[in-house]
Each structure stands twice: as C-alpha cells, then as structure tokens.
Amino acid sequence: MNFTITENSFDPALYELFEFRPRKGDIKKLQIIEAAIHCLANDGIENTTFESIGKLIGTRRSHVAYHFADKKLIFLSAIKFILSTYQQTVMGQMVESQNGRKMLLQYIEGSFTWATDHPTHLSVIFLLYYYCQLDSEYRDLHDQVRRGGMERLTYILSQKFNNKFTKRQAAFLAKQIQNLLSGAILDAATTNSYDLKRAKQEAIKTTLTLIDSVGGP
C-alpha cells in the first residue's frame, strides 16, 4: 500500500476533520489515520496498535503516540475521516444535478459509489455501529451523521421537487430512504447472495416507488 501524502494531494474532504490547510504534522496524521483504517478493516480493533500502525507507514510507535494520545482518539479520527469522505463523495455526485428526482438518484448513487470505492471504510463503519452500543460519544457522533443525512434528503424532497411534498411528507420520506440505504448497503456487505450493484438497483427502484406513492412527480 502507498501512504505517501503531499500537500497537493490533500483531499478537500479532510477540511472538516483538520479545519485548516495542511502542514507537515497534519500530513503525518493523515498517514496514521489511513494506516489505522487499513489495520482496523483487516485485523480488527484489538490487533490495531500503535506498533502495527507505525509498521505500516514505516515509523516508530512513539511517532504515532506523538500525534494521538490513545487508540480511541485514532479510532474517532478515522471515523470522522471516513464520514467526511462519504459526505464528499455524495455531495460531489450531486454537484451537477438540478431537478429533484435526478438529485435524489445521484444521492443514492453517491452512497453506493462510496461503499464500492472504499471497502475498508465500510468495514470500519460496522465497528462504529458496535461501539455505539457501548459508548455515548460514538452514539453522539452517529446521531450527528444521521441528522445531517436526514437534513440533506429532506431539503432535496421539500425544495427540489417543485413543492410536490409538504415538509412533513419530505421528512417522512427522508427517514425511509435513509433507512433503506443503510439496510441495503449492510445486506450487500454482509451476505453472500446480495452485492452492492444489485443492492443499488433495488434501492433506486424502491425509492422511486416510495416517492411516487406519496405524490412526487
């Protein structure tokens, strides 16, 4: 794996995580985070250590500890990076969409593009689900993400469908679509008989049926 990061390759999706232009130390943080994601996805959280992360990027344990005080902080940073990457992928997919239906379909497309292009990210998100049961800090983070998704979907449905949906209808549909996407991606990633391509096709079909049944154009 190549974990070489330069300032010119610094992804805009990271700005939410670091909140300033990258300096040398921030690039090292990114290397550590990407290595941690690789370790978490392939070896599990118990086997993800400062030593294993450092070995992957060719640095010492002390260098990892310099940037991150403990393993929980690395995990939280990895989750925030993954969620930022997801948001960047979805929003980038919709950038040229004008009408509501097209924008909604591109939102769904972006969700599956992220899951397809970043399988290690998807694996680590499943770890987040587990830790949400154990730690309120992870639940708060997940709640924030869910609210953000609901707000984006509600906006598309209430503002981009030529006022065909009331705000209440838009909120109802947004919740159903969000649950549908989460469930479809989960099923595709955890079963042998259901892949992401088929899951996307069925999610699009079900979403269109749902919005048409409520009264969308």
C-alpha positions in Angstrom: 0.0 0.0 0.0 1.1 3.6 -0.7 0.6 6.0 2.2 2.6 8.9 0.6 0.6 12.1 1.0 1.7 15.5 -0.2 0.1 18.9 0.2 -1.1 18.9 -3.4 -2.9 15.6 -2.9 -4.7 16.7 0.3 -8.4 15.9 -0.2 -10.9 18.7 0.5 -12.9 16.1 2.4 -10.3 16.5 5.2 -11.1 20.1 5.9 -13.9 19.2 8.3 -11.5 17.0 10.2 -8.5 19.2 10.4 -10.1 22.6 9.7 -7.0 24.3 8.3 -4.6 24.0 5.4 -2.3 21.0 5.9 1.1 21.4 7.5 3.8 18.7 7.7 2.3 17.4 11.0 -1.2 17.1 9.6 0.0 15.1 6.6 1.6 12.7 9.1 -1.7 12.5 10.9 -3.4 11.6 7.7 -0.9 8.8 7.0 -1.6 7.5 10.5 -5.3 7.6 10.0 -5.2 5.9 6.7 -3.0 3.2 8.1 -5.3 2.8 11.1 -8.3 2.3 8.8 -6.4 -0.4 6.9 -5.5 -2.2 10.2 -9.0 -1.9 11.6 -10.6 -3.2 8.5 -8.2 -6.1 8.0 -7.0 -7.0 11.5 -9.8 -5.8 13.9 -9.7 -3.2 16.6 -7.8 -5.5 19.2 -4.9 -6.0 16.7 -4.8 -2.4 15.7 -2.0 -1.0 17.8 0.4 1.9 17.7 3.1 -0.6 16.7 1.0 -2.1 13.8 0.1 1.3 12.5 3.7 2.6 12.7 5.0 -0.5 10.9 2.5 0.0 8.1 3.8 3.5 7.4 7.4 2.9 8.3 7.6 4.9 11.5 8.1 4.2 15.2 5.4 3.7 17.9 6.5 6.9 19.5 5.7 8.9 16.4 2.2 7.6 16.3 1.7 8.4 20.0 3.1 11.9 19.4 0.0 12.7 17.2 -2.6 10.6 19.0 -2.6 10.2 22.8 -4.6 6.9 22.8 -6.2 4.3 20.5 -9.7 5.7 21.0 -8.6 9.1 19.6 -7.2 7.3 16.5 -10.4 5.4 16.0 -12.5 8.6 16.4 -10.3 10.4 13.9 -10.6 7.5 11.5 -14.4 7.5 11.8 -14.5 11.3 11.2 -12.3 11.0 8.1 -14.4 8.1 6.7 -17.6 10.1 7.3 -16.1 13.2 5.7 -15.0 11.1 2.7 -18.6 9.7 2.5 -20.1 13.2 2.5 -17.6 14.4 -0.1 -18.5 11.5 -2.4 -22.2 12.0 -2.1 -22.1 15.8 -2.5 -19.7 15.5 -5.4 -22.1 13.1 -7.1 -24.9 15.6 -6.9 -23.0 18.7 -8.0 -24.5 18.9 -11.5 -28.0 17.8 -10.6 -30.7 20.4 -11.0 -34.1 18.7 -10.6 -35.2 16.8 -7.5 -35.5 13.4 -8.9 -32.1 13.5 -10.5 -30.5 14.9 -7.4 -32.1 12.2 -5.2 -30.9 9.4 -7.6 -27.4 10.9 -7.5 -27.5 10.9 -3.7 -28.2 7.2 -3.8 -25.6 6.7 -6.4 -23.0 8.5 -4.3 -23.8 6.3 -1.3 -23.1 3.2 -3.3 -20.1 4.7 -5.0 -18.5 5.4 -1.6 -19.2 1.8 -0.4 -17.8 0.3 -3.6 -14.7 2.6 -3.8 -13.8 2.4 -0.1 -14.5 -1.2 1.2 -12.1 -0.7 4.2 -14.1 2.4 5.2 -17.3 0.4 5.1 -15.7 -2.3 7.4 -14.7 0.4 9.9 -18.2 1.9 9.9 -19.5 -1.5 11.1 -17.1 -1.2 14.0 -18.7 2.2 14.8 -22.1 0.5 14.9 -20.8 -1.9 17.5 -19.2 0.8 19.7 -22.3 2.9 19.6 -23.8 0.3 21.9 -21.0 0.8 24.4 -20.0 4.5 24.4 -22.3 7.6 24.2 -19.5 9.5 22.4 -19.9 7.2 19.4 -23.7 7.4 19.6 -23.5 11.2 19.6 -21.3 11.1 16.5 -23.6 8.7 14.7 -26.6 10.8 15.7 -24.9 13.8 14.1 -24.3 12.0 10.9 -27.9 10.7 10.8 -29.3 14.1 11.3 -27.1 15.5 8.5 -28.3 12.8 6.1 -31.9 13.5 7.1 -31.5 17.2 6.6 -29.9 16.8 3.1 -32.6 14.3 2.0 -35.4 16.5 3.4 -34.0 19.5 1.6 -34.0 17.7 -1.7 -37.5 16.4 -1.3 -39.0 19.6 0.1 -37.1 22.2 -2.1 -36.2 20.4 -5.3 -39.4 18.6 -6.2 -41.4 21.7 -7.2 -43.3 21.8 -3.9 -44.9 18.4 -4.5 -44.1 17.3 -1.0 -45.0 19.0 2.2 -42.3 19.4 4.8 -43.9 16.6 6.8 -44.0 14.3 3.8 -40.4 15.2 2.9 -39.2 14.3 6.5 -41.1 11.0 6.4 -39.6 10.1 3.0 -36.2 11.1 4.1 -36.2 8.8 7.0 -37.5 5.9 4.9 -34.8 6.5 2.2 -32.0 6.8 4.8 -33.0 3.5 6.5 -33.4 1.9 3.1 -29.8 2.9 2.0 -28.3 1.8 5.3 -30.0 -1.5 5.2 -29.2 -2.2 1.6 -25.5 -1.5 2.0 -25.4 -3.5 5.2 -27.0 -6.5 3.5 -24.7 -6.3 0.5 -21.6 -6.2 2.6 -22.6 -9.0 5.0 -24.3 -11.6 2.8 -23.0 -13.8 0.0 -26.2 -13.6 -2.2 -26.5 -9.8 -2.3 -23.9 -7.5 -3.8 -23.6 -3.7 -4.0 -24.7 -3.5 -7.6 -27.9 -5.4 -7.0 -28.5 -3.5 -3.8 -28.2 -0.2 -5.6 -30.6 -1.2 -8.3 -33.2 -2.3 -5.8 -32.7 0.8 -3.6 -33.3 3.1 -6.6 -36.4 1.1 -7.6 -37.8 1.1 -4.1 -37.1 4.8 -3.6 -38.9 5.8 -6.8 -41.9 3.6 -5.9 -41.9 5.2 -2.5 -41.8 8.8 -3.7 -44.4 8.2 -6.4 -46.8 6.6 -3.9 -46.6 9.7 -1.7 -47.2 12.0 -4.6 -43.9 13.1 -6.1 -43.6 13.9 -9.8 
